[in-house]
Amino acid sequence: MTVYRVELERLDHGYEARVPEINGFLCEGLTEGETLSRLRQKLDRYRAETGAAIEFPTVQLEVYRT
């Protein structure tokens, strides 16, 4: 299993989620749920492109609100 730390920040217009261990990896959304859903979709694409999806098929997000 791969665990990614997610920093979730409230903005004036919604939320932003960052994965610090992947440089420049962030997503925005209007709600926490939408933002984390977009992040998971982007993370799935990233993992498929890099081959990590095969090596570690299960992903867990640890969300830290900043």
PyMOL Python script that loads the backbone (N, CA, C, O; Angstrom):
from pymol import cmd

cmd.read_pdbstr("""\
ATOM      1  N   MET A   1       0.848  -1.178   0.000  1.00  0.00           N
ATOM      2  CA  MET A   1       0.000   0.000   0.000  1.00  0.00           C
ATOM      3  C   MET A   1       0.890   1.236   0.000  1.00  0.00           C
ATOM      4  O   MET A   1       1.915   1.284   0.680  1.00  0.00           O
ATOM      5  N   THR A   2       0.481   2.224  -0.770  1.00  0.00           N
ATOM      6  CA  THR A   2       1.173   3.503  -0.819  1.00  0.00           C
ATOM      7  C   THR A   2       0.344   4.523  -0.060  1.00  0.00           C
ATOM      8  O   THR A   2      -0.866   4.625  -0.265  1.00  0.00           O
ATOM      9  N   VAL A   3       0.994   5.279   0.819  1.00  0.00           N
ATOM     10  CA  VAL A   3       0.309   6.316   1.590  1.00  0.00           C
ATOM     11  C   VAL A   3       0.868   7.665   1.158  1.00  0.00           C
ATOM     12  O   VAL A   3       2.080   7.881   1.161  1.00  0.00           O
ATOM     13  N   TYR A   4      -0.032   8.564   0.790  1.00  0.00           N
ATOM     14  CA  TYR A   4       0.342   9.919   0.408  1.00  0.00           C
ATOM     15  C   TYR A   4      -0.189  10.908   1.440  1.00  0.00           C
ATOM     16  O   TYR A   4      -1.359  10.849   1.821  1.00  0.00           O
ATOM     17  N   ARG A   5       0.667  11.807   1.886  1.00  0.00           N
ATOM     18  CA  ARG A   5       0.257  12.882   2.790  1.00  0.00           C
ATOM     19  C   ARG A   5      -0.351  13.988   1.929  1.00  0.00           C
ATOM     20  O   ARG A   5       0.261  14.440   0.961  1.00  0.00           O
ATOM     21  N   VAL A   6      -1.548  14.412   2.286  1.00  0.00           N
ATOM     22  CA  VAL A   6      -2.254  15.463   1.558  1.00  0.00           C
ATOM     23  C   VAL A   6      -2.455  16.642   2.497  1.00  0.00           C
ATOM     24  O   VAL A   6      -2.998  16.490   3.592  1.00  0.00           O
ATOM     25  N   GLU A   7      -2.017  17.815   2.065  1.00  0.00           N
ATOM     26  CA  GLU A   7      -2.260  19.041   2.826  1.00  0.00           C
ATOM     27  C   GLU A   7      -3.453  19.750   2.198  1.00  0.00           C
ATOM     28  O   GLU A   7      -3.401  20.159   1.038  1.00  0.00           O
ATOM     29  N   LEU A   8      -4.514  19.891   2.962  1.00  0.00           N
ATOM     30  CA  LEU A   8      -5.750  20.493   2.484  1.00  0.00           C
ATOM     31  C   LEU A   8      -5.893  21.877   3.103  1.00  0.00           C
ATOM     32  O   LEU A   8      -5.893  22.022   4.326  1.00  0.00           O
ATOM     33  N   GLU A   9      -6.015  22.890   2.254  1.00  0.00           N
ATOM     34  CA  GLU A   9      -6.083  24.272   2.727  1.00  0.00           C
ATOM     35  C   GLU A   9      -7.358  24.938   2.238  1.00  0.00           C
ATOM     36  O   GLU A   9      -7.732  24.810   1.073  1.00  0.00           O
ATOM     37  N   ARG A  10      -8.015  25.647   3.136  1.00  0.00           N
ATOM     38  CA  ARG A  10      -9.208  26.428   2.788  1.00  0.00           C
ATOM     39  C   ARG A  10      -8.767  27.729   2.152  1.00  0.00           C
ATOM     40  O   ARG A  10      -7.942  28.450   2.714  1.00  0.00           O
ATOM     41  N   LEU A  11      -9.314  28.035   0.978  1.00  0.00           N
ATOM     42  CA  LEU A  11      -9.038  29.279   0.271  1.00  0.00           C
ATOM     43  C   LEU A  11     -10.294  30.135   0.259  1.00  0.00           C
ATOM     44  O   LEU A  11     -11.355  29.682   0.688  1.00  0.00           O
ATOM     45  N   ASP A  12     -10.187  31.354  -0.222  1.00  0.00           N
ATOM     46  CA  ASP A  12     -11.360  32.232  -0.325  1.00  0.00           C
ATOM     47  C   ASP A  12     -12.422  31.644  -1.257  1.00  0.00           C
ATOM     48  O   ASP A  12     -13.618  31.837  -1.036  1.00  0.00           O
ATOM     49  N   HIS A  13     -11.992  30.936  -2.287  1.00  0.00           N
ATOM     50  CA  HIS A  13     -12.912  30.422  -3.305  1.00  0.00           C
ATOM     51  C   HIS A  13     -13.088  28.910  -3.260  1.00  0.00           C
ATOM     52  O   HIS A  13     -13.644  28.337  -4.197  1.00  0.00           O
ATOM     53  N   GLY A  14     -12.635  28.251  -2.209  1.00  0.00           N
ATOM     54  CA  GLY A  14     -12.793  26.797  -2.119  1.00  0.00           C
ATOM     55  C   GLY A  14     -11.649  26.172  -1.350  1.00  0.00           C
ATOM     56  O   GLY A  14     -11.277  26.652  -0.280  1.00  0.00           O
ATOM     57  N   TYR A  15     -11.085  25.091  -1.898  1.00  0.00           N
ATOM     58  CA  TYR A  15     -10.028  24.340  -1.226  1.00  0.00           C
ATOM     59  C   TYR A  15      -8.908  24.010  -2.202  1.00  0.00           C
ATOM     60  O   TYR A  15      -9.119  23.922  -3.412  1.00  0.00           O
ATOM     61  N   GLU A  16      -7.724  23.830  -1.655  1.00  0.00           N
ATOM     62  CA  GLU A  16      -6.569  23.385  -2.422  1.00  0.00           C
ATOM     63  C   GLU A  16      -5.938  22.213  -1.678  1.00  0.00           C
ATOM     64  O   GLU A  16      -5.770  22.259  -0.459  1.00  0.00           O
ATOM     65  N   ALA A  17      -5.591  21.171  -2.413  1.00  0.00           N
ATOM     66  CA  ALA A  17      -4.940  19.993  -1.832  1.00  0.00           C
ATOM     67  C   ALA A  17      -3.594  19.800  -2.512  1.00  0.00           C
ATOM     68  O   ALA A  17      -3.485  19.862  -3.737  1.00  0.00           O
ATOM     69  N   ARG A  18      -2.565  19.564  -1.694  1.00  0.00           N
ATOM     70  CA  ARG A  18      -1.202  19.358  -2.194  1.00  0.00           C
ATOM     71  C   ARG A  18      -0.659  18.034  -1.674  1.00  0.00           C
ATOM     72  O   ARG A  18      -0.972  17.609  -0.562  1.00  0.00           O
ATOM     73  N   VAL A  19       0.158  17.395  -2.499  1.00  0.00           N
ATOM     74  CA  VAL A  19       0.905  16.210  -2.080  1.00  0.00           C
ATOM     75  C   VAL A  19       2.375  16.636  -2.078  1.00  0.00           C
ATOM     76  O   VAL A  19       3.017  16.642  -3.128  1.00  0.00           O
ATOM     77  N   PRO A  20       2.916  16.997  -0.896  1.00  0.00           N
ATOM     78  CA  PRO A  20       4.272  17.553  -0.823  1.00  0.00           C
ATOM     79  C   PRO A  20       5.363  16.643  -1.394  1.00  0.00           C
ATOM     80  O   PRO A  20       6.359  17.139  -1.922  1.00  0.00           O
ATOM     81  N   GLU A  21       5.194  15.336  -1.299  1.00  0.00           N
ATOM     82  CA  GLU A  21       6.245  14.434  -1.775  1.00  0.00           C
ATOM     83  C   GLU A  21       6.321  14.352  -3.294  1.00  0.00           C
ATOM     84  O   GLU A  21       7.290  13.818  -3.834  1.00  0.00           O
ATOM     85  N   ILE A  22       5.308  14.877  -3.995  1.00  0.00           N
ATOM     86  CA  ILE A  22       5.332  14.935  -5.456  1.00  0.00           C
ATOM     87  C   ILE A  22       5.344  16.418  -5.820  1.00  0.00           C
ATOM     88  O   ILE A  22       4.314  17.088  -5.747  1.00  0.00           O
ATOM     89  N   ASN A  23       6.493  16.919  -6.204  1.00  0.00           N
ATOM     90  CA  ASN A  23       6.696  18.342  -6.455  1.00  0.00           C
ATOM     91  C   ASN A  23       5.684  18.903  -7.452  1.00  0.00           C
ATOM     92  O   ASN A  23       5.536  18.378  -8.556  1.00  0.00           O
ATOM     93  N   GLY A  24       4.989  19.974  -7.060  1.00  0.00           N
ATOM     94  CA  GLY A  24       4.031  20.638  -7.933  1.00  0.00           C
ATOM     95  C   GLY A  24       2.704  19.929  -8.085  1.00  0.00           C
ATOM     96  O   GLY A  24       1.931  20.277  -8.978  1.00  0.00           O
ATOM     97  N   PHE A  25       2.411  18.956  -7.256  1.00  0.00           N
ATOM     98  CA  PHE A  25       1.191  18.163  -7.388  1.00  0.00           C
ATOM     99  C   PHE A  25       0.100  18.776  -6.519  1.00  0.00           C
ATOM    100  O   PHE A  25       0.133  18.649  -5.295  1.00  0.00           O
ATOM    101  N   LEU A  26      -0.876  19.445  -7.154  1.00  0.00           N
ATOM    102  CA  LEU A  26      -1.984  20.033  -6.397  1.00  0.00           C
ATOM    103  C   LEU A  26      -3.244  20.071  -7.222  1.00  0.00           C
ATOM    104  O   LEU A  26      -3.207  19.989  -8.450  1.00  0.00           O
ATOM    105  N   CYS A  27      -4.383  20.200  -6.522  1.00  0.00           N
ATOM    106  CA  CYS A  27      -5.703  20.290  -7.144  1.00  0.00           C
ATOM    107  C   CYS A  27      -6.535  21.286  -6.343  1.00  0.00           C
ATOM    108  O   CYS A  27      -6.279  21.524  -5.163  1.00  0.00           O
ATOM    109  N   GLU A  28      -7.526  21.858  -6.999  1.00  0.00           N
ATOM    110  CA  GLU A  28      -8.459  22.768  -6.342  1.00  0.00           C
ATOM    111  C   GLU A  28      -9.882  22.311  -6.577  1.00  0.00           C
ATOM    112  O   GLU A  28     -10.170  21.601  -7.541  1.00  0.00           O
ATOM    113  N   GLY A  29     -10.778  22.728  -5.680  1.00  0.00           N
ATOM    114  CA  GLY A  29     -12.194  22.434  -5.820  1.00  0.00           C
ATOM    115  C   GLY A  29     -13.003  23.337  -4.917  1.00  0.00           C
ATOM    116  O   GLY A  29     -12.448  24.053  -4.083  1.00  0.00           O
ATOM    117  N   LEU A  30     -14.317  23.306  -5.081  1.00  0.00           N
ATOM    118  CA  LEU A  30     -15.189  24.157  -4.284  1.00  0.00           C
ATOM    119  C   LEU A  30     -15.424  23.597  -2.886  1.00  0.00           C
ATOM    120  O   LEU A  30     -15.618  24.358  -1.938  1.00  0.00           O
ATOM    121  N   THR A  31     -15.409  22.265  -2.750  1.00  0.00           N
ATOM    122  CA  THR A  31     -15.625  21.633  -1.452  1.00  0.00           C
ATOM    123  C   THR A  31     -14.443  20.703  -1.145  1.00  0.00           C
ATOM    124  O   THR A  31     -13.651  20.379  -2.029  1.00  0.00           O
ATOM    125  N   GLU A  32     -14.339  20.283   0.117  1.00  0.00           N
ATOM    126  CA  GLU A  32     -13.290  19.323   0.480  1.00  0.00           C
ATOM    127  C   GLU A  32     -13.434  18.046  -0.336  1.00  0.00           C
ATOM    128  O   GLU A  32     -12.456  17.528  -0.875  1.00  0.00           O
ATOM    129  N   GLY A  33     -14.666  17.541  -0.420  1.00  0.00           N
ATOM    130  CA  GLY A  33     -14.909  16.295  -1.134  1.00  0.00           C
ATOM    131  C   GLY A  33     -14.538  16.377  -2.606  1.00  0.00           C
ATOM    132  O   GLY A  33     -13.897  15.475  -3.144  1.00  0.00           O
ATOM    133  N   GLU A  34     -14.943  17.457  -3.249  1.00  0.00           N
ATOM    134  CA  GLU A  34     -14.627  17.633  -4.666  1.00  0.00           C
ATOM    135  C   GLU A  34     -13.115  17.732  -4.868  1.00  0.00           C
ATOM    136  O   GLU A  34     -12.571  17.145  -5.804  1.00  0.00           O
ATOM    137  N   THR A  35     -12.452  18.462  -4.005  1.00  0.00           N
ATOM    138  CA  THR A  35     -11.009  18.637  -4.121  1.00  0.00           C
ATOM    139  C   THR A  35     -10.278  17.317  -3.948  1.00  0.00           C
ATOM    140  O   THR A  35      -9.380  17.001  -4.728  1.00  0.00           O
ATOM    141  N   LEU A  36     -10.649  16.543  -2.937  1.00  0.00           N
ATOM    142  CA  LEU A  36      -9.995  15.256  -2.702  1.00  0.00           C
ATOM    143  C   LEU A  36     -10.321  14.259  -3.812  1.00  0.00           C
ATOM    144  O   LEU A  36      -9.477  13.433  -4.161  1.00  0.00           O
ATOM    145  N   SER A  37     -11.520  14.321  -4.367  1.00  0.00           N
ATOM    146  CA  SER A  37     -11.879  13.450  -5.479  1.00  0.00           C
ATOM    147  C   SER A  37     -11.022  13.768  -6.706  1.00  0.00           C
ATOM    148  O   SER A  37     -10.512  12.861  -7.363  1.00  0.00           O
ATOM    149  N   ARG A  38     -10.866  15.045  -7.006  1.00  0.00           N
ATOM    150  CA  ARG A  38     -10.019  15.456  -8.128  1.00  0.00           C
ATOM    151  C   ARG A  38      -8.569  15.039  -7.899  1.00  0.00           C
ATOM    152  O   ARG A  38      -7.885  14.594  -8.821  1.00  0.00           O
ATOM    153  N   LEU A  39      -8.113  15.189  -6.665  1.00  0.00           N
ATOM    154  CA  LEU A  39      -6.746  14.808  -6.335  1.00  0.00           C
ATOM    155  C   LEU A  39      -6.545  13.307  -6.541  1.00  0.00           C
ATOM    156  O   LEU A  39      -5.535  12.887  -7.104  1.00  0.00           O
ATOM    157  N   ARG A  40      -7.492  12.512  -6.093  1.00  0.00           N
ATOM    158  CA  ARG A  40      -7.378  11.054  -6.244  1.00  0.00           C
ATOM    159  C   ARG A  40      -7.359  10.674  -7.725  1.00  0.00           C
ATOM    160  O   ARG A  40      -6.582   9.806  -8.123  1.00  0.00           O
ATOM    161  N   GLN A  41      -8.196  11.307  -8.543  1.00  0.00           N
ATOM    162  CA  GLN A  41      -8.212  11.021  -9.979  1.00  0.00           C
ATOM    163  C   GLN A  41      -6.870  11.386 -10.618  1.00  0.00           C
ATOM    164  O   GLN A  41      -6.325  10.629 -11.422  1.00  0.00           O
ATOM    165  N   LYS A  42      -6.348  12.553 -10.250  1.00  0.00           N
ATOM    166  CA  LYS A  42      -5.065  12.995 -10.785  1.00  0.00           C
ATOM    167  C   LYS A  42      -3.947  12.059 -10.315  1.00  0.00           C
ATOM    168  O   LYS A  42      -3.045  11.726 -11.083  1.00  0.00           O
ATOM    169  N   LEU A  43      -4.014  11.646  -9.070  1.00  0.00           N
ATOM    170  CA  LEU A  43      -3.024  10.731  -8.513  1.00  0.00           C
ATOM    171  C   LEU A  43      -3.083   9.371  -9.205  1.00  0.00           C
ATOM    172  O   LEU A  43      -2.043   8.768  -9.468  1.00  0.00           O
ATOM    173  N   ASP A  44      -4.283   8.885  -9.503  1.00  0.00           N
ATOM    174  CA  ASP A  44      -4.423   7.621 -10.244  1.00  0.00           C
ATOM    175  C   ASP A  44      -3.778   7.721 -11.624  1.00  0.00           C
ATOM    176  O   ASP A  44      -3.089   6.797 -12.054  1.00  0.00           O
ATOM    177  N   ARG A  45      -4.001   8.849 -12.325  1.00  0.00           N
ATOM    178  CA  ARG A  45      -3.383   9.040 -13.645  1.00  0.00           C
ATOM    179  C   ARG A  45      -1.861   9.095 -13.526  1.00  0.00           C
ATOM    180  O   ARG A  45      -1.146   8.478 -14.316  1.00  0.00           O
ATOM    181  N   TYR A  46      -1.374   9.836 -12.537  1.00  0.00           N
ATOM    182  CA  TYR A  46       0.071   9.962 -12.308  1.00  0.00           C
ATOM    183  C   TYR A  46       0.687   8.595 -12.047  1.00  0.00           C
ATOM    184  O   TYR A  46       1.731   8.265 -12.608  1.00  0.00           O
ATOM    185  N   ARG A  47       0.052   7.808 -11.205  1.00  0.00           N
ATOM    186  CA  ARG A  47       0.574   6.492 -10.843  1.00  0.00           C
ATOM    187  C   ARG A  47       0.558   5.555 -12.051  1.00  0.00           C
ATOM    188  O   ARG A  47       1.482   4.762 -12.231  1.00  0.00           O
ATOM    189  N   ALA A  48      -0.477   5.638 -12.872  1.00  0.00           N
ATOM    190  CA  ALA A  48      -0.546   4.796 -14.067  1.00  0.00           C
ATOM    191  C   ALA A  48       0.567   5.164 -15.052  1.00  0.00           C
ATOM    192  O   ALA A  48       1.164   4.286 -15.675  1.00  0.00           O
ATOM    193  N   GLU A  49       0.842   6.458 -15.189  1.00  0.00           N
ATOM    194  CA  GLU A  49       1.886   6.925 -16.108  1.00  0.00           C
ATOM    195  C   GLU A  49       3.277   6.544 -15.631  1.00  0.00           C
ATOM    196  O   GLU A  49       4.155   6.270 -16.449  1.00  0.00           O
ATOM    197  N   THR A  50       3.493   6.523 -14.319  1.00  0.00           N
ATOM    198  CA  THR A  50       4.821   6.225 -13.785  1.00  0.00           C
ATOM    199  C   THR A  50       5.020   4.745 -13.478  1.00  0.00           C
ATOM    200  O   THR A  50       6.134   4.324 -13.168  1.00  0.00           O
ATOM    201  N   GLY A  51       3.961   3.958 -13.562  1.00  0.00           N
ATOM    202  CA  GLY A  51       4.057   2.531 -13.278  1.00  0.00           C
ATOM    203  C   GLY A  51       3.864   2.186 -11.812  1.00  0.00           C
ATOM    204  O   GLY A  51       3.899   1.009 -11.454  1.00  0.00           O
ATOM    205  N   ALA A  52       3.663   3.170 -10.961  1.00  0.00           N
ATOM    206  CA  ALA A  52       3.477   2.918  -9.532  1.00  0.00           C
ATOM    207  C   ALA A  52       2.162   2.197  -9.257  1.00  0.00           C
ATOM    208  O   ALA A  52       2.038   1.508  -8.244  1.00  0.00           O
ATOM    209  N   ALA A  53       1.186   2.345 -10.138  1.00  0.00           N
ATOM    210  CA  ALA A  53      -0.117   1.702  -9.931  1.00  0.00           C
ATOM    211  C   ALA A  53       0.022   0.183  -9.945  1.00  0.00           C
ATOM    212  O   ALA A  53      -0.712  -0.513  -9.243  1.00  0.00           O
ATOM    213  N   ILE A  54       0.945  -0.327 -10.726  1.00  0.00           N
ATOM    214  CA  ILE A  54       1.154  -1.765 -10.809  1.00  0.00           C
ATOM    215  C   ILE A  54       1.905  -2.256  -9.565  1.00  0.00           C
ATOM    216  O   ILE A  54       1.556  -3.273  -8.967  1.00  0.00           O
ATOM    217  N   GLU A  55       2.938  -1.505  -9.199  1.00  0.00           N
ATOM    218  CA  GLU A  55       3.769  -1.906  -8.069  1.00  0.00           C
ATOM    219  C   GLU A  55       3.032  -1.822  -6.733  1.00  0.00           C
ATOM    220  O   GLU A  55       3.169  -2.708  -5.889  1.00  0.00           O
ATOM    221  N   PHE A  56       2.259  -0.767  -6.543  1.00  0.00           N
ATOM    222  CA  PHE A  56       1.514  -0.558  -5.299  1.00  0.00           C
ATOM    223  C   PHE A  56       0.067  -0.226  -5.643  1.00  0.00           C
ATOM    224  O   PHE A  56      -0.275   0.951  -5.754  1.00  0.00           O
ATOM    225  N   PRO A  57      -0.801  -1.236  -5.816  1.00  0.00           N
ATOM    226  CA  PRO A  57      -2.159  -0.994  -6.310  1.00  0.00           C
ATOM    227  C   PRO A  57      -3.074  -0.248  -5.344  1.00  0.00           C
ATOM    228  O   PRO A  57      -4.035   0.383  -5.785  1.00  0.00           O
ATOM    229  N   THR A  58      -2.804  -0.302  -4.039  1.00  0.00           N
ATOM    230  CA  THR A  58      -3.679   0.336  -3.066  1.00  0.00           C
ATOM    231  C   THR A  58      -3.098   1.674  -2.624  1.00  0.00           C
ATOM    232  O   THR A  58      -1.907   1.789  -2.337  1.00  0.00           O
ATOM    233  N   VAL A  59      -3.970   2.683  -2.575  1.00  0.00           N
ATOM    234  CA  VAL A  59      -3.544   4.023  -2.162  1.00  0.00           C
ATOM    235  C   VAL A  59      -4.360   4.467  -0.968  1.00  0.00           C
ATOM    236  O   VAL A  59      -5.570   4.246  -0.911  1.00  0.00           O
ATOM    237  N   GLN A  60      -3.698   5.088  -0.023  1.00  0.00           N
ATOM    238  CA  GLN A  60      -4.375   5.698   1.122  1.00  0.00           C
ATOM    239  C   GLN A  60      -3.934   7.151   1.191  1.00  0.00           C
ATOM    240  O   GLN A  60      -2.754   7.458   1.021  1.00  0.00           O
ATOM    241  N   LEU A  61      -4.890   8.047   1.444  1.00  0.00           N
ATOM    242  CA  LEU A  61      -4.578   9.462   1.601  1.00  0.00           C
ATOM    243  C   LEU A  61      -4.660   9.818   3.083  1.00  0.00           C
ATOM    244  O   LEU A  61      -5.653   9.515   3.744  1.00  0.00           O
ATOM    245  N   GLU A  62      -3.615  10.460   3.604  1.00  0.00           N
ATOM    246  CA  GLU A  62      -3.637  11.012   4.956  1.00  0.00           C
ATOM    247  C   GLU A  62      -3.838  12.505   4.799  1.00  0.00           C
ATOM    248  O   GLU A  62      -2.947  13.201   4.310  1.00  0.00           O
ATOM    249  N   VAL A  63      -4.999  13.011   5.206  1.00  0.00           N
ATOM    250  CA  VAL A  63      -5.351  14.410   4.982  1.00  0.00           C
ATOM    251  C   VAL A  63      -5.034  15.223   6.245  1.00  0.00           C
ATOM    252  O   VAL A  63      -5.453  14.888   7.353  1.00  0.00           O
ATOM    253  N   TYR A  64      -4.278  16.302   6.029  1.00  0.00           N
ATOM    254  CA  TYR A  64      -3.938  17.248   7.092  1.00  0.00           C
ATOM    255  C   TYR A  64      -4.508  18.610   6.682  1.00  0.00           C
ATOM    256  O   TYR A  64      -4.145  19.145   5.635  1.00  0.00           O
ATOM    257  N   ARG A  65      -5.375  19.155   7.484  1.00  0.00           N
ATOM    258  CA  ARG A  65      -5.971  20.447   7.182  1.00  0.00           C
ATOM    259  C   ARG A  65      -5.061  21.548   7.710  1.00  0.00           C
ATOM    260  O   ARG A  65      -4.678  21.554   8.880  1.00  0.00           O
ATOM    261  N   THR A  66      -4.721  22.486   6.815  1.00  0.00           N
ATOM    262  CA  THR A  66      -3.818  23.578   7.199  1.00  0.00           C
ATOM    263  C   THR A  66      -4.560  24.888   7.280  1.00  0.00           C
ATOM    264  O   THR A  66      -3.961  25.918   7.590  1.00  0.00           O
TER     265      THR A  66
END
""", "prot")
cmd.dss("prot")
cmd.show_as("cartoon", "prot")
cmd.util.cbc("prot")
cmd.orient("prot")
